[in-house]
Amino acid sequence: MIGFLIFILFVSLIVLSYMILVEKKLQDSVILYMGFGLSSTLLYFIFSAPDVALTEAVIGAALSSMVFLITIINTTKKEKIK
């Protein structure tokens, strides 16, 4: 059962990384990036690395993704003003 879950998570990482690269809208790419971070968090936890999983969840999936989204929102507001 765990082997099947690991396989599904690895496949989801590959699919998500491809979708991140081909997505046209930046907001959607960032949201897919958050999913990529959460999938890798689960893999780290399954492979008995809870400290790395926690760091990936906080910094990789949450903090950096929020910084990306805030930056995209601020730049699109400035472009609309011009």
GINOR-V839231 format. One record per backbone hydrogen bond with DSSP energy under -0.5 kcal/mol. CO is the residue of the C=O (numbers start at 0). NH is the residue of the N-H. If there is no record, write none. Layout:
co:CO nh:NH
co:CO nh:NH
This chain:
co:0 nh:4
co:1 nh:5
co:2 nh:6
co:3 nh:7
co:4 nh:8
co:5 nh:9
co:6 nh:10
co:7 nh:11
co:8 nh:12
co:9 nh:13
co:10 nh:14
co:11 nh:15
co:12 nh:16
co:13 nh:17
co:14 nh:18
co:15 nh:19
co:16 nh:20
co:17 nh:21
co:18 nh:22
co:24 nh:28
co:25 nh:29
co:26 nh:30
co:27 nh:31
co:28 nh:32
co:29 nh:33
co:30 nh:34
co:31 nh:35
co:32 nh:36
co:33 nh:37
co:34 nh:38
co:35 nh:39
co:36 nh:40
co:37 nh:41
co:38 nh:42
co:39 nh:43
co:40 nh:44
co:41 nh:45
co:42 nh:46
co:43 nh:48
co:44 nh:47
co:48 nh:52
co:49 nh:53
co:50 nh:54
co:51 nh:55
co:52 nh:56
co:53 nh:57
co:54 nh:58
co:54 nh:59
co:55 nh:60
co:56 nh:61
co:57 nh:62
co:58 nh:63
co:61 nh:65
co:62 nh:66
co:63 nh:67
co:64 nh:68
co:65 nh:69
co:66 nh:70
co:67 nh:71
co:68 nh:72
co:69 nh:73
co:70 nh:74
co:71 nh:75
co:72 nh:76
co:73 nh:77
co:74 nh:78
co:75 nh:79
co:76 nh:80
co:77 nh:81
